[in-house]
Structure formats: structure tokens, C-alpha cells
Amino acid sequence: MKSKSLLILLSSICLVLILAALPFVTACAAQPTAPAKESIKIG
């Protein structure tokens, strides 16, 4: 019984850490780069 409660405690701590780190991971994801602006020559 004690090992089961320890397992539940460790898994809940890991879950909280993952949920806390998730916004930072999504914020650091690669941003889509805009295409380079090209000057348009008329005439």
C-alpha cells in the first residue's frame, strides 16, 4: 500500500511538472518565418 501511494505521488508530481513546462515549450517552438520582401520594379 505504501509503494502504491508513493507511485501515485511521483506520477502526480511528474504530471504537474509537465503541465507547468508546456507553455514554455510551445512559446519556444519555431516561429514561421515570413518570406523575404522583394522590391517590385514597374516599367
Backbone as numpy.savetxt, mean C-alpha at the origin, in Angstrom:
# Nx Ny Nz CAx CAy CAz Cx Cy Cz
-5.06 -24.67 25.27 -5.89 -23.47 25.27 -5.02 -22.22 25.27
-3.92 -22.27 26.01 -3.05 -21.11 26.08 -2.38 -20.84 24.74
-1.99 -21.91 24.04 -1.34 -21.73 22.74 -2.33 -21.19 21.71
-3.61 -21.57 21.84 -4.62 -21.07 20.91 -4.83 -19.57 21.10
-4.86 -19.13 22.35 -5.05 -17.70 22.59 -3.83 -16.90 22.16
-2.65 -17.50 22.30 -1.43 -16.84 21.84 -1.43 -16.71 20.32
-1.91 -17.73 19.65 -2.00 -17.69 18.19 -2.98 -16.61 17.74
-4.10 -16.52 18.41 -5.09 -15.49 18.07 -4.52 -14.10 18.32
-3.78 -13.94 19.40 -3.17 -12.65 19.71 -2.15 -12.25 18.64
-1.30 -13.17 18.26 -0.28 -12.87 17.24 -0.92 -12.57 15.89
-1.95 -13.33 15.52 -2.58 -13.06 14.23 -3.32 -11.74 14.22
-3.92 -11.36 15.33 -4.60 -10.07 15.36 -3.60 -8.92 15.31
-2.44 -9.08 15.94 -1.40 -8.05 15.86 -0.90 -7.92 14.43
-0.69 -9.04 13.76 -0.24 -8.99 12.36 -1.29 -8.32 11.48
-2.55 -8.62 11.72 -3.62 -8.02 10.93 -3.68 -6.51 11.12
-3.52 -6.06 12.35 -3.52 -4.63 12.63 -2.33 -3.95 11.96
-1.16 -4.58 11.99 0.01 -4.00 11.34 -0.17 -3.91 9.83
-0.76 -4.93 9.24 -0.99 -4.91 7.79 -1.98 -3.80 7.44
-3.05 -3.69 8.21 -4.04 -2.65 7.93 -3.47 -1.25 8.16
-2.54 -1.11 9.09 -1.93 0.19 9.33 -0.95 0.56 8.22
-0.28 -0.43 7.62 0.71 -0.17 6.59 0.09 -0.02 5.21
-1.14 -0.47 5.04 -1.78 -0.46 3.72 -1.88 0.93 3.09
-2.27 1.98 3.79 -2.32 3.31 3.15 -0.96 3.80 2.68
0.10 3.46 3.42 1.43 3.89 3.00 1.88 3.16 1.74
1.51 1.89 1.63 1.89 1.11 0.45 1.17 1.66 -0.78
-0.11 1.97 -0.65 -0.85 2.49 -1.80 -0.39 3.90 -2.16
0.03 4.69 -1.18 0.51 6.04 -1.46 1.85 6.02 -2.19
2.65 5.01 -1.93 3.97 4.93 -2.55 3.95 4.16 -3.87
2.79 3.72 -4.31 2.70 2.99 -5.57 3.11 3.91 -6.72
3.57 3.30 -7.79 4.05 4.09 -8.93 2.92 4.93 -9.51
3.16 6.21 -9.59 2.17 7.12 -10.16 2.27 7.05 -11.69
1.14 7.08 -12.37 1.20 7.07 -13.83 1.84 8.35 -14.35
2.81 8.20 -15.21 3.53 9.37 -15.72 2.78 9.94 -16.92
2.70 11.25 -16.96 2.04 11.92 -18.08 3.00 11.94 -19.27
2.46 11.83 -20.47 3.35 11.88 -21.64 4.01 13.25 -21.76
5.20 13.26 -22.29 5.95 14.51 -22.41 5.21 15.46 -23.36
5.16 16.73 -22.97 4.48 17.72 -23.81 5.35 18.04 -25.02
4.72 17.99 -26.17 5.43 18.31 -27.41 4.84 19.61 -27.96
5.72 20.46 -28.44 5.24 21.70 -29.02 4.65 21.42 -30.40
3.53 22.07 -30.67 2.86 21.88 -31.95 3.22 23.05 -32.86
3.80 22.72 -33.99 4.18 23.76 -34.96 3.11 23.83 -36.03
2.58 25.03 -36.22 1.56 25.23 -37.24 2.18 26.00 -38.40
2.07 25.42 -39.59 2.55 26.10 -40.79 3.93 25.81 -41.16
